[in-house]
Amino acid sequence: MTCSFRTRDHPPIFFDNSLLTETKSHKHLGLTITANLSWTLHIDTILKSVAKMNDVMKGLKYTLDKTTLEQIYFSFIRPKLEYGSHIWDNCNGTDSQRLENLQLEIARTVTGARRGTSHELLMEEVGWPSLADRRKGNILKQFLKIINDDTPAYLKSLIPGKIGTDRPQSRNADNFSIMKSRTETFKNSFIPSAVSLYNTCNIGNRSLEHCKNISSQSKNPLYYHGKRSNNIKHSQLRMHCSKLNHHLFTNHVLGSPTCHCGHKCENSEHFLLHCPLYHEERRAMLSDIHNLCNVTVSCNLLLYGSDLLNFEINCKLFDCVHTYIETTDRL
């Protein structure tokens, strides 16, 4: 990659009697630093380093279960996407989105979602925070370590003083003074951005526990239940990206959402509860559910389970749905 930048004239610089030559980029402790302070080359390096692992995950999409695929991502790929991220979080929006796009691609592999699936529904299915939010959590976590003396002392010396030092009666006395900056690059760099993050947090949230909450997953363990093939089809129903005609229509694959039975809209509710083509399979599913628990069967219940039922019963309810999906052979 070629970086275009303008340098000032300066005298030759020697180190240990050797003349130091100018370079457009330099890799230091795993971070690719460029003369124009852009992180694009570093993001290129990150994405290239995980490309083969991403391809391996795609190849195992229908072989491994959802939990295993997710653990591969958490253990081998996401750490590479986040290494030193509190330093390069001020990358431009395009580079940040490239990382998010990779996470979306991996989420599609983990869930079995199709391209064109709503990003919002996809991230709800896996329960992962965005990489940008995780970086914010990592920045705040590192900043708390610095002010709590859990890092080398010289780092704390770079932190501005608290407002309360000069104005102890201020309602923001526990906040740090905002650092003056002449450029957006400096303003968005680690310490100034960490100060802003800290100051905008409620006092009760200025803790390492809050940082963990920002970065943590909010997954629904029920969505990991069942045989891989049925689990994928069930997930696709929740994300509106299955082979049902309404889902194909909304994703611009088919020209009509009409069901094969003639109903004007073959969506999840029609398929699960109303389509006459699967009357016998549905009767068996409903009978099994009523023998399992006393609930009112709805589309939401079949797709998401119920908070009124314990995890074990919900899993058995999902087994009934998976049997229906398998016997109808519609998906």
C-alpha positions in Angstrom: 0.0 0.0 0.0 1.3 3.5 -0.8 0.6 6.3 1.7 0.6 9.8 0.4 1.8 12.3 3.0 3.9 15.4 3.3 6.9 15.5 5.6 8.8 18.4 7.0 12.5 18.9 6.3 14.6 17.8 9.3 18.2 17.1 10.0 19.5 13.6 9.7 18.8 11.5 12.8 21.4 8.9 14.0 21.0 6.1 16.4 24.0 4.2 17.6 26.0 5.9 14.8 23.5 4.6 12.2 21.5 7.0 10.0 17.8 6.4 10.5 15.9 6.3 7.2 12.3 7.5 6.7 9.6 4.9 6.2 6.0 5.1 5.3 5.0 2.4 7.7 6.4 0.4 10.6 5.2 -2.7 12.5 5.7 -2.3 16.2 4.5 -4.8 18.8 1.9 -6.1 16.2 0.5 -2.7 15.3 1.2 -1.3 11.8 1.9 2.4 12.3 2.0 4.7 9.3 3.5 8.1 8.8 0.1 9.7 8.0 -1.4 8.2 11.2 -4.0 6.1 9.2 -4.9 2.7 10.5 -6.1 1.4 7.1 -2.9 -0.6 6.5 -3.2 -2.1 10.0 -6.9 -3.1 9.3 -5.7 -4.6 6.0 -3.2 -6.7 7.9 -5.8 -7.9 10.5 -8.3 -8.9 7.8 -5.7 -10.8 5.8 -4.5 -12.6 9.0 -7.9 -14.1 9.7 -9.0 -14.8 6.1 -7.9 -18.4 6.2 -9.6 -19.1 9.5 -12.8 -17.5 8.2 -12.7 -19.8 5.2 -12.2 -22.8 7.5 -15.3 -21.8 9.5 -17.3 -21.5 6.3 -16.2 -25.0 5.3 -17.4 -26.4 8.6 -20.7 -24.5 8.6 -22.9 -27.6 8.3 -20.5 -30.0 10.1 -20.0 -28.3 13.5 -22.7 -27.1 15.9 -23.4 -23.5 16.7 -21.6 -23.5 20.0 -18.4 -24.9 18.5 -18.4 -22.5 15.6 -18.9 -19.6 18.0 -16.0 -20.7 20.2 -13.7 -20.9 17.1 -14.6 -17.2 16.5 -14.2 -16.2 20.1 -10.9 -18.0 20.6 -9.0 -17.6 17.3 -10.5 -14.8 15.2 -12.0 -12.1 17.5 -8.8 -11.7 19.6 -7.0 -10.8 16.4 -9.7 -8.3 15.5 -9.2 -6.6 18.8 -5.5 -6.8 19.6 -4.3 -3.3 20.6 -7.7 -1.9 19.7 -7.7 0.8 22.4 -4.8 2.3 20.4 -6.3 2.2 16.9 -10.0 2.7 17.8 -9.7 6.1 16.1 -9.6 4.4 12.7 -11.9 5.9 10.1 -15.5 4.8 9.7 -14.8 2.8 6.6 -12.2 0.7 8.3 -14.4 0.2 11.3 -17.2 -1.0 9.1 -14.9 -3.5 7.3 -14.3 -5.2 10.7 -18.1 -5.1 11.5 -18.8 -6.7 8.0 -16.4 -9.5 8.8 -18.2 -10.2 12.1 -21.5 -10.1 10.3 -20.1 -12.7 7.8 -19.0 -14.9 10.6 -22.4 -14.5 12.3 -24.1 -15.8 9.1 -21.8 -18.8 9.2 -22.6 -19.5 12.9 -26.4 -19.1 12.5 -26.8 -20.4 8.9 -28.4 -17.1 7.9 -28.5 -16.2 4.2 -27.0 -13.1 2.6 -29.5 -10.3 2.7 -30.6 -11.2 6.2 -31.4 -8.1 8.4 -28.2 -7.2 10.3 -30.3 -6.3 13.3 -32.0 -9.7 13.4 -28.8 -11.5 12.8 -27.0 -9.8 15.7 -30.1 -10.4 17.9 -29.8 -14.1 17.1 -26.2 -14.4 18.2 -26.4 -11.7 20.9 -22.9 -10.4 20.1 -22.1 -6.7 20.8 -20.6 -4.8 17.9 -16.8 -4.7 17.7 -17.0 -0.9 18.1 -18.9 -1.3 21.4 -16.3 -3.9 22.6 -13.5 -1.5 21.7 -15.2 1.2 23.8 -15.4 -1.3 26.7 -11.7 -2.2 26.3 -10.7 1.5 26.3 -12.6 2.2 29.5 -11.2 -1.0 31.1 -7.6 0.1 30.2 -8.2 3.6 31.5 -9.6 2.3 34.8 -6.5 0.1 35.2 -4.3 3.2 34.7 -6.0 5.4 37.2 -6.1 2.5 39.7 -2.3 2.1 39.5 -2.5 -1.4 37.8 -0.2 -0.2 34.9 3.3 1.4 34.8 3.4 4.7 36.6 4.4 6.8 33.6 1.0 6.1 32.0 -0.9 7.7 34.9 1.3 10.8 34.5 -0.3 11.3 31.1 -3.8 11.6 32.6 -5.2 15.1 33.2 -6.2 16.1 36.7 -9.7 15.8 38.0 -12.1 18.8 38.0 -12.5 18.5 41.7 -8.9 19.3 42.3 -9.6 23.0 41.5 -13.3 23.0 42.0 -14.1 20.5 44.8 -17.7 21.7 45.1 -18.4 21.0 41.4 -21.1 18.4 40.7 -18.6 16.9 38.2 -15.8 16.9 40.7 -15.0 13.2 39.9 -14.6 13.9 36.2 -11.3 14.4 34.5 -10.5 17.7 32.8 -11.0 17.5 29.0 -7.7 17.5 27.1 -7.3 20.3 24.6 -6.7 19.2 21.1 -6.0 20.9 17.8 -6.7 17.9 15.6 -9.3 15.2 15.4 -6.6 12.6 15.3 -5.4 13.5 18.8 -8.9 14.1 20.1 -9.9 10.6 19.1 -6.7 9.0 20.3 -6.6 6.7 23.4 -6.2 9.0 26.4 -8.5 11.9 25.2 -11.2 9.5 24.1 -10.9 7.4 27.3 -11.3 10.6 29.4 -14.5 11.4 27.4 -15.8 7.9 27.9 -15.1 8.0 31.6 -16.8 11.4 32.1 -19.9 10.3 30.3 -20.4 7.2 32.4 -22.6 7.3 35.4 -20.5 7.2 38.6 -21.9 3.7 39.4 -20.7 2.4 36.0 -17.1 3.5 36.4 -16.0 -0.1 37.2 -14.4 -3.0 35.5 -17.7 -4.9 35.9 -19.4 -2.3 33.7 -16.7 -2.8 31.1 -17.4 -6.5 31.1 -21.1 -5.8 30.6 -20.4 -3.6 27.6 -18.3 -6.3 26.0 -20.4 -9.4 27.0 -22.6 -11.5 24.9 -26.4 -11.6 25.6 -27.1 -14.9 23.9 -30.3 -17.0 24.3 -29.0 -20.5 25.2 -32.2 -21.9 23.7 -31.1 -20.9 20.2 -28.2 -23.4 20.5 -30.5 -26.4 21.0 -31.0 -29.2 18.6 -29.5 -30.9 15.6 -27.5 -28.5 13.4 -29.7 -28.8 10.3 -32.9 -28.2 12.2 -31.3 -25.5 14.4 -30.3 -23.6 11.2 -33.8 -23.8 9.8 -35.4 -22.7 13.1 -32.9 -19.7 13.2 -33.8 -18.8 9.6 -37.5 -18.6 10.6 -36.6 -16.2 13.4 -34.5 -14.1 11.1 -37.0 -14.1 8.2 -34.5 -15.6 5.8 -35.8 -19.1 5.3 -37.0 -20.8 2.1 -40.6 -19.6 2.8 -41.9 -17.6 -0.1 -42.6 -14.5 1.9 -39.0 -14.5 3.1 -37.7 -15.0 -0.4 -39.9 -12.3 -1.6 -38.8 -9.7 0.9 -35.2 -10.6 0.1 -35.9 -10.0 -3.6 -35.4 -13.7 -4.6 -39.0 -14.4 -5.6 -41.6 -12.2 -7.3 -44.5 -13.3 -5.0 -45.0 -14.2 -1.4 -47.9 -16.5 -2.2 -47.9 -20.0 -0.6 -48.2 -23.2 -2.6 -51.6 -23.7 -0.9 -52.8 -20.5 -2.5 -52.6 -18.3 0.6 -51.4 -14.8 -0.2 -48.5 -14.8 2.3 -46.3 -17.8 3.2 -44.6 -16.4 6.3 -43.5 -18.2 9.5 -46.9 -18.0 11.2 -48.7 -19.4 8.1 -46.2 -22.3 7.8 -46.2 -23.2 11.5 -49.8 -22.8 12.4 -52.1 -22.5 9.3 -51.0 -24.0 6.1 -53.3 -26.9 5.1 -50.5 -28.7 3.3 -49.0 -29.7 6.6 -52.2 -30.4 8.6 -51.1 -33.9 9.9 -47.6 -32.8 10.8 -49.0 -29.8 12.7 -51.6 -31.9 14.5 -48.8 -34.2 15.8 -46.7 -31.2 16.8 -49.6 -29.5 18.7 -50.5 -32.8 20.4 -46.9 -33.3 21.6 -46.7 -29.7 22.9 -50.0 -30.0 24.8 -48.8 -33.2 26.4 -45.7 -31.4 27.4 -47.1 -28.2 29.0 -50.4 -26.2 29.3 -49.7 -23.2 27.1 -51.4 -21.2 24.4 -49.6 -22.1 21.2 -48.6 -19.0 19.1 -46.0 -18.3 16.5 -43.9 -16.5 19.0 -43.9 -19.5 21.3 -42.8 -21.8 18.6 -40.0 -19.4 17.4 -38.7 -18.1 20.7 -40.0 -20.3 23.5 -41.5 -18.9 26.7 -40.2 -17.1 29.8 -42.9 -18.9 31.7 -41.4 -22.3 31.0 -38.1 -23.6 32.4 -35.1 -24.3 30.1 -35.7 -28.0 29.9 -39.4 -27.7 28.9 -38.4 -25.0 26.3 -35.9 -27.4 24.8 -38.5 -30.1 24.5 -40.9 -27.6 23.0 -38.2 -26.8 20.4 -37.8 -30.5 19.8 -41.4 -30.6 18.8 -40.9 -27.7 16.4 -37.8 -29.3 14.9 -39.7 -32.5 14.3 -42.3 -30.5 12.5 -39.7 -28.7 10.4 -38.1 -32.1 9.5 -41.3 -34.0 8.7 -42.8 -31.2 6.5 -39.6 -31.0 4.5 -40.6 -27.5 3.4 -37.4 -25.8 4.5 
